[in-house]
Amino acid sequence: MLTRLSSPTHEELYRVEDHDSGLRGFIALHSTRLGPAAGGLRMRMYDGDDAAVQDVLNLSRGMSYKNAAAGLPLGGGKAVIMGNPETEKTPDLLRAMGRAIDSLAGRYWTAEDMGMSPGDMAEIARETDFVAGREQGAHASGDPSPVTARGVFDAMQAGAMQLWGKAGLKGRSVAVQGLGHVGWHLCLLLHEAGAQLLVADSDPARVASTLKEFGAAQVDTQDIHAAKADIFAPCAIGAVLNSGSIPNIRASMVCGAANNQLATPDDADALHARGILYLPDYVANGGGIINVAAEILRIAERESWVTDRLAAMQVNMAQILKRAAAENVSPARIADRMVENQLLAQAV
């Protein structure tokens, strides 16, 4: 079922296959320097194995950085299943993935990501203990999406303080790309804070719900990055900040929940050169893994522990922004430097 592949950048990389259930996917462990690798499982359509491998490698590396930035004793890992979660996801397929994860003997812990739900995690948990994001159990953390959204919202406030001298978002316009679990909860928080919402999603039902619930304005999915707004919030797929999109961004700040928003590290510099404040995604969207970590680490007082970690994450973001301003560089460069120094120190 598991076939080990070579990777010059990651500790472990596996192809996962189960012919009976139709399972095809990959598991990547980028680093276990800080602890067992932790990161979600996503299911989506890919344009072949190469695209799936590239995604799992990028995502698992991002998890190493995210967990380190959040101060968690966890390394970075990720898993992907190739297929349409609406039509091809079955209990047998999920249980086969659970057996594959279990064979890694705790070196990798999974949780839900794109195309997955707490119910799916419960199915996987029938085959392995190394799964979090469950709805039931002594330390169950449930859906991490609301906590991810809270972390992004807090990060926006830190960015607002840096840009405009006050953390409040009342009256600020926010263009939200992607209205899945995290995007919807982020819209809820922004609406409650008095922000004006512009939204885009490929699912018309999600858009209609957001327009009705929050009085948002709809923007075409191809144009949301260029909407006239104070903040652009990518909350869908990665690599949306690239040489094609950056020249058209009109927002003063980019802060969202999507992973790997930058197509290349140089795109952070391109945003900085345009005077756009980019809040490093793996710092801003760390709330979800904090919530999951409480389950992995068996934290007894999880609510207060998560709250304290979210507050520390907001402070960390504010410090990154201040250092970046002092050095006149992108906050992404500062965040990467801090995390890489942390990982290097752990390796010595």
N, C-alpha and C positions, 0 to 999 in steps of 0.2 A: 504493500500500500504506500509506504514512504520510500522514496528514492532520493538519496542525498545528491545534491548538485554542488558544483564548486562556485565560490564567490570570493573575489579578492577583497571585498569591502565588508562582508558579514561573517559572523562566527559560524552560522549554519543556514543552509537553504535546502528546502525539500520540495519535491513534486509529490502531490497527494492524488492517488487514483483509487477508485473502487468501482469496478465494472458493474457489479450487481445493482448499485444505487445510481450509477451515472456520475458519481463524484469526480470532478477534475479541479484541482486547485494547487496552491502553493503556500508554504509556511516559511517565514524568514525570521531568524533571530539575528538582529544587528549587533547587540551588545548585552552581556550579562555582568558587566563590571560592577554595577550598583546593586544587582539582585536579579531574580528571575525575570526573563523578558516578558513584558506585558503589553498587550495591544489588541485591538478589536479584530473581529472577523467580518469581512464584507463579502457580499455576493452581488455580482453585476456582470453584464455582458462585456466581454473583452474582444478586441480584434486579434485573437490568437494568443499563443503562449507567451511570446515575447512581451506583449503589452501587459499581460498579467504579472509576469516576473518583474518587469520594471516598476509596476505599481507596488507590489509587495515589498520590493527592496526600498523604494523611496519612503513608503509609509512606515516601515519598521525602523528605518534610520530616524525618521521624524519622531517616532515614539521614544527612542533613546534620548533625544533632545528634550522632548516634552516632559518625560518623567524626571529627568535631571533638573530641568528648570523649575518643576513643581516641588523639588526637594523630596522626592519619593525614593525609597530603597528598592527601585525596580529598574530593570533594563528595558530595552526596546525590542518588540517583536510585532508581527502582524501576520494575518492569514487571509487569503482570498479564495473564494469559490467562483469558478467560471460558470455563468449561466444566468438565466432570467429568474429573479427571486419570486416573481409573480406566478410563473408557470412551471418551473423546474425544481423548486424547493420542496422536498418531501421529508418526512420523519426519518426514513432510511438513509437519505443523503446526509442529514444532520448527524445522525448517530454514527455514520461512517467517519465523518469529520471528527466527532468526539473521540473515536478510537484512535485516530491518527494523532490527535493532540495528546491523548493519554500515553501514547508510546514514547513521548518526549520526556516523560517522568518528572514533570514540574518545571522543566527549563523554560516552558512557555505557558502563559496564562492568557486565555481569550475572554472576550466579552463582545457585546453587540456593536456593530458598525452599520454602514450603509447596507440596506437590504435585509437586516436582521432585527429581531425583537427579543424582549425578555422571554417570551414563550419559546423561541428558538433556542435560547440558552438553556432553558429547562430540558429541552429534548437532548441537547448535546451533553448535559449533565447526567443523563442516564448512562453514559459511557465513560465519563471522566470527572474527577473532582477539580480539575484545573480550569474552571470556568467561573466567571463572575457576571454581574449584571442580571442576576436571577430575581424573581419577584418574591420567592418564598425561601425560608431558611433562617438560621440564627443570625446571620450577618448579611442577609440579602440587601443589595443596593438598588435593585430595580433599574428602570430606564435611566441612563445617565444624561439624557438629552436636556432636561431642565437645568441640571447643574452646569453642563457645558454652556448653555445659553447665559446663565448667571455670570459665569466667568468672563464671557465675551462682553457682556453688558458692563461689568466692572472695569474691564480693560478700556472700553470706550470712554468711561468716565475719567480714567487716568489720562487718556489721550486728549480729552476735552480740557482737562486742567492744564496740560502742557500747551495746547494750541490757543485756548481762549481764556485761560485764567480762572475757570470755574468748571466744576465737574458735572454740573447739571446738564441734562440733555433736553430739557423742555424747549420746544420751538425749533430744535435742530432737525434737519431732514436727513433721513437714512435710507439709502437704496439697498434693499436686501435681495441678494441673489440666492434663491433656493429656499423653499418653504417646507422642507421635511420636518422631522421632529425638532431639531435644534433651531432651524430657521423660524418655525412657528412660535416656539417659546421665546425666542429673542424678540420677535415682533410684539408679543404680549408684554414683555418687560419694557420695551421702548414705548409702546402705546401708553402704558401706565405712567411712564415718566413724562409724557406729554410731547414725545417726538412725532414728527410727520413722516409717514412711511410711504416709500415707493417700492413695489415688489415685483418679482418675476419668478416664474416657475414653469416647467414644461407640463405640469399637471393643472388643467383648467379648474378642477374642483378645489385644489389647494388655494389657487389664486382667488376664486370666488369666496371661499371661506374667510380669507384674510381681508378682502375688501369689505365684507359684511361685518366681521367682528371688530376690525380696527380702523375702518374708514380709510384704508390705504388707497393709493393710486397705482394702477397697473402700468408696467413698462414691458416692452417686448424682451424676451430672454436674450436676444442678440444685442440689445442696446442698454441693458441695465447698468453695465460698468461705466457707461458714458452719461448716465443720468445726471442732471444738475442737482447735486445734493451735497450736504456737509460731509457725510460719511458714506463710504461704499463698504458694504458688509458681504463678502463672499461666503456663502454657506452651502455650497454645492460641491462640485468636483474641484480638483486641484489644477494648478498651472494656468489659472485665469489671469494672472498678472504676468504679462509677457510683452515682447517687443511690438505686438500688434495692438494690444489693449491699452497699455500704459499711456501712449500719447493722447488717447481719447478720454482718459479719466478726468472728471471735473471736480471730484470731491477733494477736500483738504486732508482727509484721513481715510485710510483703509484698515478696517478691523473686522474680522469675521471668524466664523467657526470652521471653515473648510480647512482640510489638511493640505500641506504642500502648495500653498497659493502661488508661490513664485515658480515660474518655469525654470529659471536659472538663478543662482546667487546674484549675478550681475543685475538682475531686474530690481533687486532692492536698491541698488545704487541709482538705477534709472528713475525710480520713484523719488528718491532723495533729491536728485538733480532737478526734478520738476517741482520741488517744494511740497511734496505729498508725504504726510507722516504715515509710515507703514508700521503697524504694530505686529511684531513677529507672531505668526499664527500659532506656533507650538507653545507660546507663553499664554496667549489670549484664550486658546481653546482647551486649556489644561483642566478645566473643571470636571469634565467627564471622567478622565482617568483618576482624578482625586477621589471621586465618588466610588469608582470601581476598586481603587486601591484599599478603601476602607473595608471592602469585602474580602479582598485577597489577603490583607494583613490581619483580618479578624479583629478590627477595632471595636471595642465594646461601646464607647460613647461616640458613635459614628457621626451624628448630626453636628455636635459641637466640634469634632475633629475636622469634618469637611468645611465647616464655616471658618474655622481658624486657618485652614490651608488656603481657602479662597481669598481671605483677607491678605495673607502673606503673598499670594500670587499677584494681587493688585499692587501691593507695595513693590514687589520685584519689577513689575512692568513700569511703574513710575520711576524707579531707579535706572532702568535701562533707557528710558526716554531722556532722562536728565543727562546721563553720561553721553548719549548719542548727540544731544544738542551741544554739550560742552566740546566734543571732539569734531562736531560738524560732519558726522557720518550717519549712515542708516542705522536705525535701532536693530535691524537684523544682524548687522556686523557685530554690534556689542553683545547681543544675546548669544550668537554663535561662539564668540570668544569666551564668554563666561561659562557656557556649558562644556566646551572643549577643554578648557582648563580644569574643570571639575572632573571630567572623565579621565583626563590624563593623570591628575593627582591620584585618582583611585587605582589606576593601573600600576603606579609605581610601588 
